[in-house]
């Protein structure tokens, strides 16, 4: 997938389109480029280990957008610091 295709999933306000917020594949592609886009993912995907891990690998500060359960997750926190 090219960077151009990935950015199609991001609208002009640098957010995920409403329809894409629940699409794990599109959210993963987006957070690989900008971990902060996790804030626009659905609650279900903010609770998904793979999505959160991908986001914090790109930007450790993305942890603030993950569900609370990840704040006590050793593997996730370790990757974020």
Order of alpha helices (4+ residues) and beta strands (2+ residues): alpha-alpha-alpha-alpha-alpha
